[in-house]
Amino acid sequence: MNLIIFLAISIILLLAVEIVKKRFLLSSNITRRISHIGAALIAVISPLFIDKNLIILVCFGFATSMLLSRKLSYFSSIHAVRRNTLGEVFLPLGEASTAAIFLPQATLAFQYGVLVMGFSDTFAGFIGEKYGRHQIIIFNNKKSLEGSLVFLLTTIFLTYLLAPTLGFHLILIPLALTLVELLLGYGMDNLVVPIIAAFLFTFL
C-alpha cells in the first residue's frame, strides 16, 4: 500500500506541474524546477514508508519514463528547455544510486544528499539564469558566479540544519559540493552531487 501511495504522489506531481504549466503559461524553466524540488521532497520522506530496494526500483522506473517521454515529446513542463541537458533522467538515477549506497544505515546522509540536489541546485539554476551576469565556462559548460554563490549559501544552510555538530565542515562541505556542481554539465550534477554530498555527510 505504501508503494502505491508513493507512486501515486510522484505521478500526481508530474501531472499537476504539466497542468499548471499549460493553465498559467509558465516557462519550462520554472515548472522543471518545481518538479525538481517536488521530486527531492518525495525522495526525502520515501525511506520512512518503503524500503531501499523499492526506492531504487521506482527511481529506475522514473528514469526510464523520463527518457521515453523525452523522445516522445511528453511532459513539456520538464523537457522543453533550450539547454542541452539530461538532468531529468539523471535526477532519479542520482536518487537511486544514493539510496543504494547509503540506505538504510545512513538515512540522514541520503536525505542530505537529496536535499542538496533538490534545493541548492534548483535555487542556483534559477538565480543563475535570471540574474547571472558573471559567466564561468568550464569544459564548455556555462555556469554563473551568482548561481554558484546561491548554491554555496543554500548548501551551508542545509548543512547547518542537518549536521549533528558545528565546525569547519559547515563551510568545507558546501565549498566542495559547489566546486563539484560547477564542474559538471548536461545535468550530470543531478547524478553525482547527491552521492558526494551524502558521502561527505557521513564524516560528520
GUDREN-79002 format. One record per residue (C-alpha): residue in three letters; y, z negated, x negated. Coordinates in steps of 0.001 Angstrom, whole numbers, plus 500000, padded with zeros to 6 digits. Layout:
N
  aa     py     pz     px
 ALA      Y      Z      X
...
% end
This chain:
204
  aa     py     pz     px
 MET 500000 500000 500000
 ASN 502423 499143 497176
 LEU 501761 502540 495592
 ILE 502565 504302 498864
 ILE 505825 502367 499174
 PHE 506706 503158 495550
 LEU 506075 506872 496101
 ALA 507951 506864 499399
 ILE 511039 505270 497848
 SER 511008 507773 494971
 ILE 510683 510772 497295
 ILE 513355 509416 499654
 LEU 515715 509100 496683
 LEU 515246 512759 495747
 LEU 515677 513979 499316
 ALA 518658 511706 500010
 VAL 520517 512897 496916
 GLU 519838 516520 497859
 ILE 521142 515943 501394
 VAL 524242 514090 500142
 LYS 524999 516926 497710
 LYS 524944 519524 500455
 ARG 526689 517342 503029
 PHE 529610 516311 500822
 LEU 529588 519321 498472
 LEU 529184 517147 495392
 SER 528702 518692 491985
 SER 525220 518681 490495
 ASN 526517 516673 487539
 ILE 527297 513783 489896
 THR 524136 513938 492006
 ARG 521994 514329 488892
 ARG 523430 511093 487515
 ILE 522906 509300 490832
 SER 519253 510348 490649
 HIS 519100 509188 487036
 ILE 520287 505678 487906
 GLY 518110 505519 491019
 ALA 515001 506506 489074
 ALA 515754 503860 486456
 LEU 516168 501128 489072
 ILE 512897 502098 490747
 ALA 511135 502050 487368
 VAL 512597 498626 486523
 ILE 511047 496974 489571
 SER 507815 499003 489514
 PRO 505845 496541 487281
 LEU 506365 493892 489974
 PHE 504405 495934 492521
 ILE 501996 498338 490821
 ASP 500022 498221 487616
 LYS 500619 500087 484381
 ASN 498147 502922 484992
 LEU 499617 503744 488381
 ILE 503145 503760 486952
 ILE 502037 506223 484272
 LEU 500229 508394 486821
 VAL 503212 508509 489191
 CYS 505629 509303 486354
 PHE 503488 512178 485114
 GLY 503273 513427 488679
 PHE 507061 513437 488985
 ALA 507453 515131 485602
 THR 505138 517912 486796
 SER 507027 518144 490086
 MET 510354 518396 488277
 LEU 509041 521179 486064
 LEU 507728 523125 489048
 SER 510851 522576 491158
 ARG 512957 523761 488222
 LYS 511031 527026 488076
 LEU 511114 527430 491857
 SER 514818 526502 492108
 TYR 514298 523487 494355
 PHE 516426 520319 494141
 SER 519729 521873 493108
 SER 521136 518334 493039
 ILE 519121 517782 489865
 HIS 518572 521170 488235
 ALA 521810 523074 488873
 VAL 523734 522136 485750
 ARG 525264 524535 483247
 ARG 523998 522917 480054
 ASN 520547 523675 478668
 THR 518508 520552 479333
 LEU 515082 519366 480427
 GLY 516290 515821 480959
 GLU 514912 515650 484494
 VAL 511413 516315 483106
 PHE 511770 514066 480066
 LEU 513049 511143 482173
 PRO 509738 510346 483953
 LEU 507863 511139 480725
 GLY 510062 508580 478953
 GLU 509281 506008 481619
 ALA 505555 506788 481425
 SER 505468 506560 477630
 THR 507410 503293 477585
 ALA 505099 501851 480239
 ALA 502024 502944 478283
 ILE 503226 501203 475123
 PHE 504852 498026 476450
 LEU 503276 497120 479788
 PRO 502112 494619 480811
 GLN 502577 492476 477700
 ALA 506306 493201 477242
 THR 507681 493835 480715
 LEU 511225 492785 479825
 ALA 511271 495204 476873
 PHE 510112 498004 479208
 GLN 512844 497137 481691
 TYR 515453 497033 478930
 GLY 514444 500485 477675
 VAL 514556 501972 481159
 LEU 517942 500389 481929
 VAL 519471 501730 478717
 MET 518185 505181 479604
 GLY 519360 504869 483206
 PHE 522786 503309 482800
 SER 524022 503763 479216
 ASP 523043 507424 479115
 THR 524387 508126 482605
 PHE 527761 506472 482059
 ALA 528117 508107 478645
 GLY 527392 511544 480079
 PHE 529822 511123 482955
 ILE 532704 509854 480815
 GLY 531976 512369 478073
 GLU 532070 515319 480454
 LYS 535124 514135 482371
 TYR 537251 512539 479671
 GLY 535699 513565 476365
 ARG 538368 515033 474092
 HIS 536846 514473 470663
 GLN 533677 516518 470297
 ILE 530818 515637 467979
 ILE 528473 518533 467178
 ILE 525152 517727 465501
 PHE 522327 520306 465334
 ASN 524208 522481 467878
 ASN 524171 519507 470227
 LYS 527592 518684 471698
 LYS 528481 515096 472460
 SER 531839 513312 472574
 LEU 533240 510287 470825
 GLU 534346 508892 474195
 GLY 530866 509267 475676
 SER 529210 507649 472665
 LEU 531631 504717 472868
 VAL 530748 504189 476541
 PHE 527040 504354 475641
 LEU 527593 501682 472989
 LEU 529575 499363 475251
 THR 527137 499701 478166
 THR 524188 499008 475875
 ILE 525919 495953 474406
 PHE 526370 494634 477950
 LEU 522707 495277 478867
 THR 521529 493651 475642
 TYR 523685 490609 476335
 LEU 522260 490327 479869
 LEU 518598 490579 478880
 ALA 518395 489230 475319
 PRO 516841 485755 475087
 THR 519099 484753 472188
 LEU 522567 485515 470881
 GLY 523148 487024 467450
 PHE 523898 490150 465453
 HIS 521289 492054 467466
 LEU 523826 492280 470293
 ILE 525674 494798 468137
 LEU 522991 496175 465807
 ILE 520551 497314 468501
 PRO 523225 499096 470602
 LEU 524583 500748 467451
 ALA 521117 502032 466522
 LEU 520495 503338 470039
 THR 523909 505011 470171
 LEU 523071 506857 466964
 VAL 519702 507957 468352
 GLU 521321 509200 471561
 LEU 523962 511034 469567
 LEU 521370 512940 467536
 LEU 519210 514078 470460
 GLY 519925 517051 472686
 TYR 518383 519059 475535
 GLY 517589 515864 477448
 MET 515258 514544 474739
 ASP 517153 511239 474795
 ASN 515536 510502 478168
 LEU 512164 510554 476418
 VAL 512989 508866 473121
 VAL 515716 506304 473876
 PRO 513712 504056 476259
 ILE 510823 503844 473784
 ILE 513032 502947 470819
 ALA 515121 500560 472929
 ALA 512027 498711 474133
 PHE 510629 498624 470589
 LEU 513824 497108 469164
 PHE 513983 494629 472031
 THR 510561 493214 471094
 PHE 512071 491863 467867
 LEU 514461 489586 469762
% end
